[in-house]
Amino acid sequence: MELLKTITEDLLDHFGSGKEIPGSGSAAAFQGMLSAKLLITVISLTRGKEKYASFFPALIQINERIESHIYPDLCLLFQQDSDHFERTINSRKERDRVSRNDSYLHNNLSIKALEELKVAVDIPLKIAKLCAELGKMAGFVFDNGFQAVRGDSHVALSAALSGLSSCLSIIQLNLKSFPGTDHLWIKQKLEETNPLKIKFKELNMLVNAKLEILENEVKDNLLLNNDINFLINQYKGRKYLTDQEIEAYAIALQNVIWKHRMIIWGKNSSLHPIDILKPDCIFKKGLSYNCYVKDEIDLTPENSKNQVAGIIDQRNKIVLISSKVKKEIQNFTFAHELGHALLHKKMVLHRDLPIDGSRTNRNIEEYQADKFASYFLMPTKQVIFVFKELFLTNKFVIDENSAFNLIKQGPQKLRMESRSNRGLSRKLASAQTYNNEHFKSISEIFNVSVETMAIRLEELGLLEF
């Protein structure tokens, strides 16, 4: 019987048929084969993700080792164990059919059956070694492969452990059948199992440790959701909020996100406080919303002077953002909709932008959502810190030195180009050089438009025309 060509349902029926073959050795090999294939799947899913690029060489090496040696060897042993154990069983049956009165023949057949059983010990030893190797690989893949499919990695680890454990029990059981005269051979086989028993204990601890990691992440998710829900219950539905209260709310949310940054962005993320200011991630990881950037959002009436930049549907937990606006406006709109999710009870809300770029009247909910977005994306402490790093001052005042550092000309020229406080704030918001240093503009650092950052710089009193 060619086991690998057997339909899965039929193969399982063979294992449950009440017959000796295919036996436990083949079952152990099958567990190893399953482990190998799951690891190949996880590695394949990991390859296209830049986040794991530093682990690609090791993962590819593991994949090559599995595909070129481990899996083919397990397939061979899967069949060999069934074939050899069948011969062992047949030898025993042949021995038992001979009368004990025919002493020499019975003795020779007993010896033949034991010789066949020696092969049935060697095969599980080989399977065990391969499963132990797979288990070590699975631990590495669990830690450094695609984290979203760690279920596959953990099943691969558990299957390898099960295959190793099964083989150790098979070997011990078979060794019991040999007489004392084979004590040297038995001792040799026991010595071969010693390192495997150590690896079994290590893998058993590893399986439990990885399971504990997953359990702790579930608990961390619950803590994140509890903290966010606590904030929502404090503010949601309050009609009258001062700007100071909205800013305090944004800061409280930032603190919660920073506290739980590992569960949101993963342990491989090296985060700066500015890196957590991603409202789309907060929607997905903290509020369980689905977020989409779409070409068309079908809420803009015909001949309307406004275009819809974003929509939030709180009942269905979905946010839609228009792809027709610039990336930095998409980001601000995500933050605006996040403000709605945290502050307002109305189920469907949308952010309108004047098509001609003019100002539009904003109701209280839209005003609050805009203020929240501004405070969330451009925190006071971080903006002041970055501003001082770029422009070497806590407050930009036009003088000979500052004008030259900014435009390589005098203060009169800078005033002519700026014309007003807003003009100067726009210049600073978009500046990419100062004092001969080149850098990302402060608006780009915080992923907002130049106009949005210019307004924030004025609010914080960071410049004087």
Buried (B, 14 or more C-beta within 10 A) or exposed (E): EEBEEBEEEEBEEBBEEEEBBBBBBBBBBBBBBBBBBBBBBBBBBBBEEEEBEEBBEBBEEBBEBBBEEBBEBBBBBBBBBBBBBBBBBBBBEEBEEBEEEEEEBBEEBBEBBBEBBBBBBBBBBBBBBBBBBBBBBBBBBBBBBBBEBBEBBBBBBBBBBBBBBBBBEBBBEBBEBBEEEBEEEBEEBEEBBEEBBEBBEBBBEBBEEBEEBEEEBEEBBEBBBEBBEEBBEEBBEEEEBEBEBBBBBBBBBBEBBEEBBEBBBEEEEEBEBBEBBBBBBBBBBBBEBEBEBEEEBEBBEEEEEBBBBBBBBBEEBBBBBBEBBEEBBBBBBBBBBBBBBBBBEEEEBBBBBEEEEEEEEEEEBBBBBBBBBBBBBBBBEBBBEBBEEBBBBEEBEBEEEBBBBBBEEBBEEBBEBBEEBBBBBBBBBBBEBBEEEEBEBBBBBBBBBBBBBBBBBBBBEBBEB
